[in-house]
Amino acid sequence: MSEKTENIEYNSIIGRKNELNVFQDRLSSPSAEFIAVYGRRRVGKTYLIKHFFSQQKGLFFEQTGLNGGSLHEQLEIFANSFSNAFYKGIKTAIPKTWKEAFTQLNTAIESTPKNKRITLFFDELPWLASPRSGFLKMLEYFWNTAWAHRKKMTLLVCGSAASWMLENIIYAKGGLHNRITARIPLAPFTLSETEEYLHYLGVKLNQWQILQLYMVMGGVPHYLKSIRKNYSAVQNINALCFKKGGLLFDEFEILFHSLYDHPEDYHRIIRVIAQKTNGISREELVKKIKVPDGGYLNTRLRNLEEAGFINSFLPVGHTRRGVYYRVVDEYTLFYLTWIQPLRQKPSSDTVSKNYWETIIKKPTWLAWAGYAFESICFKHIDCIKKALGIEYIHSICSDWRYQPEKMKAEKGAQIDLVFDRDDDCVTLCEIKYSDKPFAMTKEYVQVLKQKEEIYKQRTRCKKQIYWALITANGVVQNDNLRAIITHHVDMNDLFN
């Protein structure tokens, strides 16, 4: 492949630097590689794999599973893919079983020169490996007995059904146990990748407009692709989320049904977690969903976290309380707060054209936006650490709160983000969302000082304390700000 061709190929992939590094590293491996790529629906898994591996030298075999397809239909597709990859499109016999199909495939591989790279890509694997199809058994057999011992062999499997991929591939207990050489849980775009992708699509929105969209749909490429070029963020949100037939109007139900075998279980769990904006303890979660604290819950929480809907964390200074969970998927949070209540109304298909414009003028929107912005900040911790100049200092980061017991005269406190650093310092962060620059007042300085005192008392912290301010729209430079804030992180820093 020429240098020019490589540049064209890499330029067609937005972001994904870590994933591309993994792919490139595996290509240079002297051993066979078995790579599993998984993630939520419409996050760009197939695009990434095809645009990288189809441009490499050697043979590229690709088969995509047919949703609900019969065994014969899947094998028909195999025959076409097989002939295209190995015989320049010359028709071959349609196998009757997956054993016969994999035997054909292995024979063709064995007849290929050893120094020629071969890439096998099975997309939407859960649809191919349906119960009693025999696909997974044959994949296990031929990988373990033949392909794992061949140099310049890459086997890629991909699927949107995250729970299936985890249980049958990543944490497999049978013939594929510990056979995966690289696993890539593909996440949505970051803010900077979202900006780059929108500009690639010709959508020339500024960072403030992009942030509004990101708070609604996150960085899911398929959602972003539906944004209209000449619409503002408000207009796009109104069209996509609040119109019957809009892409995101009923996407929530479709999304969970495509990912999980028992979507109602996941709906119930994530709705409970979403009620607690600052996170819910495992103990409280068990009580609210009324299930035993064991394998059932462990599996579902792991599947939700691996797909990027929730994250687990240990609160700084409160590790004895155990693991907490919070919803971090932007679309899920937005849907449960704004779209779902509207869908339950009889007139949900006749929303006014300026519906969202009226909502964002209400106090309830500002309160929700503040929380949504905080969640985005947690997803961009590396950007914040870089802006603070502590990216090379190891630190534990989380929010922190102290709520005194009832009937006690003590005051509580909540700190939006804490960096407990290994250089004997702690950075306390206040996160403020507003549509104009934030102005620090004398009264607010006292609020922050009080929070700091409660933090030091409750955590018995002896480290140096610094205060940082993270804002969505800048700050007003004044003496109050300089009296307490040592670092300021702006929205622009989150795009770096």
matplotlib code that plots the C-alpha trace (Angstrom):
import matplotlib.pyplot as plt

x = [0.0, 1.4, 1.9, -0.7, -3.3, -2.6, -3.1, -6.5, -7.6, -6.6, -8.2, -11.5, -11.6, -12.5, -10.7, -10.4, -6.6, -6.4, -8.3, -6.2, -3.1, -4.4, -5.2, -1.8, 0.0, -1.9, -1.0, 2.7, 2.3, 4.2, 1.3, -2.4, -4.7, -8.3, -9.9, -13.4, -15.0, -18.3, -20.3, -23.7, -25.8, -24.8, -21.5, -19.5, -18.0, -18.4, -17.2, -14.0, -13.1, -13.9, -12.2, -9.0, -8.7, -10.1, -7.3, -4.5, -2.6, -3.8, -7.2, -10.1, -13.2, -16.3, -19.7, -22.4, -25.1, -28.7, -31.1, -33.6, -32.1, -32.5, -29.5, -29.8, -29.9, -26.8, -25.0, -26.0, -24.4, -21.3, -21.0, -21.1, -18.5, -16.3, -16.2, -15.5, -12.7, -10.9, -12.1, -12.6, -16.4, -16.6, -19.6, -19.0, -21.4, -23.6, -22.7, -25.4, -24.0, -21.5, -19.2, -19.1, -18.7, -15.8, -14.2, -14.4, -12.9, -10.1, -9.2, -9.0, -6.8, -4.5, -4.0, -3.0, 0.7, 1.9, 3.4, 0.0, -2.1, -5.6, -8.3, -11.6, -14.3, -17.6, -20.0, -23.1, -21.9, -24.9, -27.1, -24.8, -24.3, -28.0, -29.0, -28.5, -26.9, -23.5, -21.6, -19.9, -18.8, -17.2, -15.5, -14.1, -12.9, -11.1, -9.6, -8.1, -7.0, -5.8, -6.0, -4.5, -1.3, -1.0, 1.1, -0.5, -4.0, -6.4, -9.9, -12.3, -15.7, -18.1, -21.6, -24.0, -25.6, -23.2, -24.5, -24.2, -20.6, -19.6, -21.1, -20.2, -16.9, -15.2, -16.0, -16.5, -16.1, -15.9, -13.5, -13.0, -12.0, -9.0, -8.6, -9.2, -6.0, -7.5, -10.9, -12.1, -15.2, -16.0, -17.3, -19.1, -17.1, -15.6, -16.5, -13.4, -14.2, -17.8, -16.7, -14.4, -17.1, -19.7, -17.3, -16.4, -20.2, -20.3, -22.1, -20.4, -21.7, -19.7, -18.7, -21.6, -24.1, -22.2, -22.3, -26.1, -26.4, -23.9, -25.9, -28.9, -27.3, -23.7, -21.2, -23.0, -22.0, -25.4, -27.3, -24.9, -25.2, -28.9, -28.2, -29.3, -26.7, -28.8, -30.5, -29.5, -29.0, -32.5, -34.1, -32.3, -33.2, -36.8, -37.0, -35.1, -36.5, -40.0, -41.6, -43.3, -41.0, -38.0, -34.9, -34.6, -38.3, -38.5, -34.8, -34.7, -36.9, -35.2, -31.8, -32.3, -34.1, -31.2, -28.6, -30.2, -32.2, -34.4, -34.6, -37.3, -34.7, -32.3, -35.0, -36.0, -32.4, -31.4, -34.6, -33.8, -30.2, -31.2, -33.4, -30.2, -28.2, -25.3, -25.2, -26.9, -25.3, -25.5, -27.3, -30.0, -30.3, -30.9, -33.7, -35.4, -35.4, -36.2, -33.8, -31.1, -27.6, -25.9, -25.2, -28.4, -27.6, -23.9, -24.4, -26.8, -24.8, -21.7, -23.5, -24.8, -21.4, -19.6, -22.1, -21.4, -24.8, -23.6, -20.4, -19.4, -17.3, -16.0, -16.8, -13.7, -13.4, -16.3, -14.9, -16.3, -19.8, -18.9, -19.6, -22.0, -23.6, -24.6, -26.1, -23.6, -25.2, -26.4, -29.3, -30.6, -30.6, -32.3, -34.9, -36.0, -36.2, -37.8, -38.9, -40.6, -43.0, -44.0, -44.6, -47.0, -49.2, -52.1, -51.1, -47.4, -47.5, -48.7, -45.9, -45.5, -42.7, -40.9, -41.5, -37.9, -37.3, -40.0, -38.6, -35.0, -36.4, -37.7, -35.8, -36.2, -34.1, -31.3, -31.1, -31.0, -28.5, -26.2, -26.3, -25.8, -22.8, -21.3, -21.7, -19.9, -17.1, -16.6, -16.3, -13.6, -11.5, -8.3, -9.0, -9.7, -6.5, -4.5, -6.1, -5.2, -1.6, -1.9, -2.2, 1.1, 0.2, -1.7, -5.0, -8.2, -11.2, -14.9, -17.5, -17.8, -20.7, -21.4, -25.0, -25.4, -27.8, -31.3, -31.8, -28.1, -27.2, -24.3, -24.2, -23.8, -21.7, -21.3, -18.3, -18.8, -15.4, -12.4, -8.8, -7.1, -3.5, -0.3, 1.7, 0.2, -2.4, -6.2, -8.0, -11.6, -13.7, -16.9, -18.7, -21.1, -23.3, -24.8, -25.3, -23.2, -19.9, -20.1, -19.6, -18.1, -19.7, -18.5, -21.3, -20.3, -16.7, -18.0, -20.0, -16.9, -14.8, -17.5, -17.4, -13.7, -13.8, -16.4, -14.4, -11.2, -13.1, -14.9, -12.0, -9.3, -7.4, -4.0, -3.0, -2.7, -6.2, -6.7, -9.9, -10.7, -13.7, -15.1, -17.6, -19.5, -19.3, -16.3, -15.9, -16.0, -12.6, -12.9, -11.4, -13.8, -12.7, -9.0, -9.6, -10.2, -9.9, -6.4, -7.4, -10.2, -11.3, -13.5, -15.8, -13.0, -10.7, -13.2, -12.8, -9.0]
y = [0.0, 3.4, 6.2, 8.2, 5.5, 5.1, 8.8, 8.7, 5.7, 7.2, 10.5, 8.8, 7.6, 10.2, 9.9, 6.3, 6.7, 4.1, 1.6, 2.2, 1.7, -1.6, -2.7, -1.6, -3.3, -6.6, -6.4, -6.4, -9.4, -12.6, -14.6, -15.1, -12.5, -12.9, -9.5, -8.8, -5.5, -4.7, -1.7, -0.1, 0.0, 2.5, 3.5, 2.8, -0.6, -2.0, 1.3, 1.3, -2.3, -2.3, 1.0, -0.2, -3.8, -3.8, -1.5, -3.7, -6.0, -9.6, -11.4, -9.9, -12.1, -10.5, -11.9, -10.0, -11.9, -11.5, -10.6, -13.4, -15.2, -18.9, -21.2, -21.5, -17.7, -17.2, -19.9, -18.3, -15.1, -17.1, -18.6, -15.2, -13.7, -16.7, -16.6, -12.8, -13.1, -16.2, -16.9, -13.4, -13.8, -17.2, -18.9, -21.8, -24.4, -23.3, -25.3, -27.1, -26.7, -24.4, -27.4, -27.7, -23.9, -23.7, -26.7, -24.9, -21.8, -23.7, -25.5, -22.1, -20.7, -23.7, -23.3, -19.6, -18.8, -18.6, -15.1, -13.7, -11.9, -13.3, -11.3, -13.0, -10.6, -11.9, -9.0, -9.1, -12.4, -13.0, -13.2, -15.7, -17.8, -18.4, -21.3, -24.8, -23.3, -24.8, -21.7, -21.0, -24.6, -24.6, -21.2, -22.6, -25.8, -24.2, -21.4, -23.8, -26.5, -24.5, -20.7, -19.9, -21.5, -19.6, -16.4, -13.4, -14.5, -12.1, -13.1, -10.3, -10.7, -7.9, -7.5, -4.9, -7.3, -6.4, -9.0, -11.8, -10.8, -10.6, -14.0, -16.0, -14.4, -12.1, -14.3, -17.5, -20.7, -23.2, -23.6, -19.9, -19.3, -16.9, -17.1, -13.4, -11.5, -8.0, -6.7, -3.3, -1.9, 0.9, 4.0, 7.0, 10.0, 12.5, 16.2, 16.9, 13.8, 14.9, 18.4, 16.8, 14.4, 17.1, 19.3, 16.3, 16.0, 19.7, 20.8, 24.0, 24.5, 26.2, 24.5, 25.9, 24.5, 21.2, 21.0, 21.4, 18.5, 16.3, 16.7, 15.1, 12.4, 12.1, 11.1, 8.3, 8.7, 7.5, 10.1, 12.9, 11.9, 12.9, 16.5, 19.0, 21.4, 24.5, 23.9, 25.2, 22.8, 23.7, 23.0, 19.7, 18.5, 19.5, 17.6, 14.5, 14.0, 15.5, 14.6, 11.3, 9.5, 11.5, 9.3, 9.7, 9.8, 6.0, 5.0, 4.1, 1.0, -0.1, 0.3, -1.9, -4.6, -4.8, -5.1, -7.4, -10.6, -9.4, -5.6, -5.1, -6.1, -3.5, -0.8, -1.4, -1.2, 1.9, 3.8, 3.3, 4.4, 7.5, 8.7, 9.4, 12.1, 11.7, 8.0, 5.2, 2.7, -1.0, -1.6, 0.9, -0.4, -3.9, -2.7, -0.7, -3.2, -6.0, -8.7, -10.7, -9.2, -11.9, -13.2, -11.9, -8.3, -8.6, -9.7, -6.9, -4.2, -5.4, -5.5, -1.9, -0.7, -2.4, -0.8, 2.6, 3.3, 3.4, 3.6, 2.3, 4.3, 4.5, 7.9, 9.8, 9.6, 7.1, 3.9, 2.0, 2.6, 0.4, 0.8, 3.4, 3.5, 6.4, 6.8, 8.3, 7.8, 11.2, 10.0, 7.7, 10.6, 12.9, 10.4, 9.5, 13.1, 14.8, 12.4, 9.7, 12.0, 13.5, 10.1, 9.2, 12.1, 11.4, 14.4, 13.4, 13.4, 17.0, 18.9, 22.5, 23.4, 25.4, 22.9, 22.6, 26.3, 26.8, 24.1, 25.5, 28.7, 27.0, 26.5, 22.7, 22.7, 24.7, 22.3, 19.3, 20.9, 21.5, 17.8, 16.8, 19.1, 17.5, 14.1, 15.2, 16.6, 13.2, 11.7, 14.2, 13.8, 13.6, 16.9, 18.5, 17.1, 18.4, 21.9, 21.8, 20.8, 17.5, 15.0, 13.3, 13.1, 10.1, 10.9, 9.4, 11.4, 11.4, 13.7, 14.0, 14.7, 14.6, 14.4, 14.6, 12.3, 13.6, 15.7, 16.7, 20.4, 19.7, 21.2, 19.0, 19.7, 18.5, 19.0, 18.4, 16.9, 16.0, 15.1, 13.4, 13.6, 11.7, 14.9, 15.6, 18.0, 17.9, 19.9, 20.6, 21.5, 23.5, 22.9, 25.6, 25.5, 28.7, 30.4, 33.3, 33.8, 32.8, 35.7, 34.8, 36.7, 37.3, 35.1, 32.2, 32.5, 31.8, 28.9, 27.3, 28.0, 26.3, 23.3, 23.1, 23.1, 20.4, 18.3, 18.7, 17.8, 14.8, 13.3, 14.5, 15.8, 17.3, 17.9, 21.2, 22.3, 24.1, 25.2, 24.9, 26.2, 24.4, 26.4, 26.0, 29.6, 31.3, 33.5, 37.1, 38.1, 39.8, 39.9, 37.3, 34.8, 35.5, 35.2, 31.4, 30.0, 28.9, 27.3, 27.8, 25.1, 26.3, 24.4, 24.9, 22.7, 19.8, 19.9, 19.5]
z = [0.0, -0.9, 1.6, -0.2, 0.1, 3.8, 4.3, 2.5, 4.6, 8.0, 7.1, 6.6, 10.2, 12.7, 16.1, 17.3, 17.8, 20.6, 18.5, 15.4, 17.5, 18.7, 15.1, 13.8, 16.7, 16.0, 12.3, 13.2, 15.5, 14.6, 15.9, 14.9, 16.5, 17.6, 18.1, 19.6, 19.0, 20.7, 21.8, 21.7, 18.5, 15.9, 17.5, 14.3, 14.9, 11.4, 9.8, 11.8, 11.1, 7.4, 6.7, 8.4, 7.5, 4.0, 2.9, 4.2, 1.9, 1.7, 1.7, 3.5, 4.1, 5.5, 6.5, 8.2, 10.1, 8.9, 11.7, 12.0, 9.0, 8.6, 8.5, 4.7, 4.2, 6.4, 4.4, 1.1, 2.3, 3.4, -0.1, -1.7, 0.7, 0.4, -3.4, -3.4, -1.0, -2.3, -5.9, -7.4, -7.4, -9.1, -7.6, -5.2, -3.8, -0.9, 2.1, 4.0, 7.5, 9.3, 9.6, 5.8, 5.5, 7.9, 6.2, 2.8, 4.4, 6.1, 2.8, 1.0, 3.8, 3.8, 0.0, 0.5, 0.7, 4.3, 3.9, 2.7, 5.4, 5.9, 7.7, 8.6, 9.8, 11.2, 11.8, 13.9, 15.3, 17.6, 14.5, 12.9, 16.0, 16.7, 19.0, 17.4, 14.3, 15.2, 14.2, 17.5, 17.9, 14.5, 15.1, 18.3, 16.6, 13.6, 15.7, 18.2, 15.8, 12.7, 12.6, 16.0, 14.8, 11.5, 11.2, 9.6, 10.5, 12.0, 13.2, 14.0, 15.6, 16.2, 17.6, 19.0, 21.4, 24.2, 26.7, 24.1, 23.2, 26.8, 27.8, 24.7, 23.6, 26.1, 29.2, 27.4, 29.5, 26.7, 23.8, 23.4, 27.0, 27.1, 23.3, 22.7, 22.1, 22.0, 23.1, 22.0, 23.7, 21.2, 22.9, 21.4, 20.2, 22.6, 22.2, 20.1, 17.9, 17.6, 16.4, 13.9, 12.7, 12.3, 10.3, 8.2, 7.4, 6.6, 9.8, 10.8, 14.3, 17.0, 20.2, 22.3, 19.8, 19.7, 23.5, 23.4, 21.0, 22.9, 26.1, 24.2, 22.1, 23.2, 20.5, 18.7, 15.0, 13.7, 15.7, 14.7, 11.1, 11.2, 12.2, 9.6, 8.4, 8.4, 11.7, 15.1, 18.0, 19.3, 15.9, 15.5, 19.0, 18.4, 15.1, 16.2, 19.7, 19.9, 16.6, 16.0, 13.6, 14.7, 15.0, 18.8, 19.6, 20.2, 19.9, 23.6, 23.3, 20.0, 21.5, 24.6, 22.6, 20.2, 22.9, 25.5, 25.6, 28.5, 27.9, 30.5, 33.2, 32.0, 31.7, 35.3, 36.6, 34.6, 35.5, 39.2, 38.8, 36.7, 39.6, 41.6, 39.8, 42.1, 42.0, 43.9, 46.2, 45.4, 48.7, 47.8, 44.2, 45.5, 47.7, 45.0, 42.3, 44.8, 43.5, 45.4, 45.3, 43.3, 39.8, 38.3, 39.2, 38.6, 35.0, 34.2, 35.8, 34.0, 30.7, 31.2, 32.1, 29.2, 26.8, 28.3, 29.9, 33.5, 35.4, 38.8, 41.2, 44.8, 46.3, 47.4, 51.2, 51.4, 50.1, 53.0, 51.6, 48.6, 44.9, 43.6, 40.1, 37.9, 34.4, 32.1, 28.6, 27.5, 25.4, 28.1, 30.6, 28.1, 27.1, 30.6, 31.7, 28.6, 25.9, 27.9, 29.8, 26.4, 24.8, 27.5, 26.6, 24.1, 22.0, 21.8, 18.0, 17.7, 19.5, 18.6, 16.3, 19.0, 21.8, 22.8, 22.6, 25.2, 27.5, 27.6, 29.1, 32.2, 35.5, 35.3, 32.1, 33.7, 36.7, 34.4, 32.1, 35.1, 35.9, 32.2, 31.9, 35.1, 33.5, 30.4, 32.5, 34.1, 30.6, 29.8, 32.9, 30.9, 29.2, 32.6, 34.1, 31.2, 31.6, 35.3, 34.6, 36.5, 33.7, 34.8, 38.5, 39.6, 41.3, 42.4, 41.1, 42.0, 43.3, 47.1, 49.4, 53.1, 54.3, 58.1, 59.9, 60.5, 63.6, 63.7, 63.5, 61.2, 57.7, 54.7, 51.6, 48.0, 45.8, 42.1, 41.4, 43.6, 42.4, 45.4, 44.1, 44.8, 45.1, 48.5, 47.1, 46.4, 43.7, 44.5, 41.4, 41.2, 37.9, 36.7, 33.6, 32.2, 28.9, 29.9, 31.8, 35.4, 37.9, 41.3, 44.2, 47.8, 49.0, 46.7, 47.9, 51.4, 50.2, 48.7, 51.8, 53.9, 51.6, 51.9, 55.7, 55.8, 53.4, 55.5, 58.7, 57.3, 55.3, 57.8, 54.9, 55.6, 52.0, 50.2, 48.9, 45.6, 44.0, 40.3, 38.4, 35.4, 33.3, 30.1, 29.1, 30.7, 33.7, 34.7, 36.0, 39.3, 42.8, 44.2, 41.6, 42.3, 46.0, 45.8, 42.3, 41.2, 37.9, 35.5, 32.9, 30.1, 27.7, 25.1, 27.2, 27.0, 23.2, 23.4]

ax = plt.figure().add_subplot(projection="3d")
ax.plot(x, y, z, "-o")
ax.set_aspect("equal")
plt.show()
